């Protein structure tokens, strides 16, 4: 079982999770991060580090929609091993519901 990044990460990308991951299984897209499900060792150290509560266990029902998204994009997005810059408006996006439509959009709220 792995951990999964959900839509809570979209437009936030705080990346605190990247700093604690012992196996460097995070990958970065334009608007969110994903976890490579075949690399994740299910340690769970990333979950409590996410300020947006965007990381869940694959056993969680919220992961159902996002596990295939994580797998697909982890195969093509670049791997990140260090925390990078957080978007200036991350806090404004943190609790916005229904962010899935912004997966590939950087349009302003």
Protein Blocks (a to p, Z undefined) as FASTA:
>chain_A
ZZdddfklgonlnolmmmmmmnlpaccdfkbccddfklpgolommmmmpmnlpaccfkbm
klmmmmmmmmmmmmmmccdfbdcdddfklmmmmmmghklmmmmccbdZZ
